[in-house]
Amino acid sequence: MRPSLALSIGAVFGILLGVPLVLAPAQVFSALGVAMPAEGLVPARDVGVLLAGVGIIDWLARDAVGAPLRGLLWGNIFIRAVEMVVNVWELAAGLILTTMGGASLAATLGLNVALIVMFALALRRA
């Protein structure tokens, strides 16, 4: 996969997931079937800002080459991989309460795996 295409797709996902988390975090989590206490609004918005910010960086740097390109791709892989580990740990520790039996977490994990594979394939061509 062309690195510029991978970064473009990553940018779209980052912005499409991040902006709703900033503007309406409770509604996003409710749609995913995740119970969110009021004190979770600020961290959820922070994550939304982070996702949207990475999306903007990916979009603006999609034509990068060399070491900067590899840094962007590795950074995207790191964010998605560590996010998966943290989410699984939080679910196992009972910190994430789902009303959909983990379906939303499975969808999130699936999306992260797909993005990791996409960025890894792009890294091979970087």
N, C-alpha and C positions, 0 to 999 in steps of 0.2 A: 504494500500500500504506500502511496506517495505520502511523505511526511506532511506536506501542506494540506492534503485532504484529511489526514488524521487530526491535525490541529484544528482545522475548520469544523469538523464534526464534534470534537471535544469542546470547542468554543460554543457551538450551538447548545449542546447539552448543559454546559456550565451555566450559560445565561438563562436557558429555559428552566433550569432547576433552581438557580440562585435567586432570580428576581421574585418569583412567587414566595420564596422563603423570607425575603426581606419585607415584602408588602403584606403578606397574610400567612404567617407561619402556622397559626392554629388551624386554619382551614386546610392547609397542605397536609399537616399531620393527621387531621381528622379524615381526610380523603384516603390516606394510606392506612387507616385503621389503627393509628398509634395514639394512645392516650398521652396528652401533654399537659403537665401542670403549668400554672401561670408563670412559675419561675423558669420555665423552659423557653419562654418567648425570646429573651435576649440572646441566649446561646444559639437558638435556631436562626435568628436574624444574622448573627455573626457568621454562621456557616453559609447562609445565603450570600452575604457580602463576599466571603472567600470564594465561593463557587463562581459567582458572577465576575469577580476580579480575575480569577484564573481564566475564565472564558474570554474576557477582553484581552488579556495578555496573549492567549493562544491565537485569537483572531488577528491581532495586530502583528504578531511575530510569525505568522504561518509561512512566510517566505524566507525564514532564517535558514542558514546553512552552517555546517561545521559544528564546532563546540557549542555555540548557543542553541542550535537545533537539538543536539543530543541532550543538553541540559533541560530544555523544555519537555522533551519526551520522557526523560527519566523522572523529572519532577511530577509529571502527570501520572506516570506509573506508580510512583511512591504514594501520592495522595490517595489514589484509588485502592491500592493494596492495603495500606495501613487503615484506611477507612473501613474496609471489609473486616480486618482483624478486630478493630475496636467495636464495630457493630455486633459481631458474633460474641465477643466477650461481654458486652453490655446485655445482650439477650440472655446469655447463660447466667449472668449474675442477677438477673431479674430487674435490671435497670430500665429496660425497654418493655413496656407493657403493650402487647398488641391485642386488638380485638378481632383480627382477621387470622389468627392462628399462625402468624409468621409469614403470611403470603406477601405482605408488603416488604418484609426484610428479604425474602427470597427474590423478589423482583429487583430490589436494590442491589443485592449481591450479583444477580445475573447481569444487570446493566454494568456494574463495575468490572466484572470478568470480561465482558465484551469490550469495554473501553481499554482495559489492560492489554488484551490481545491485539486490539487495533493499534495502540501506541507501540507495542513490542514489534509488530510487523513493520511499522513505520520506522522504528529505530534500526531495523536491519537494513533499510535503504538510506539511512541518514549518513 
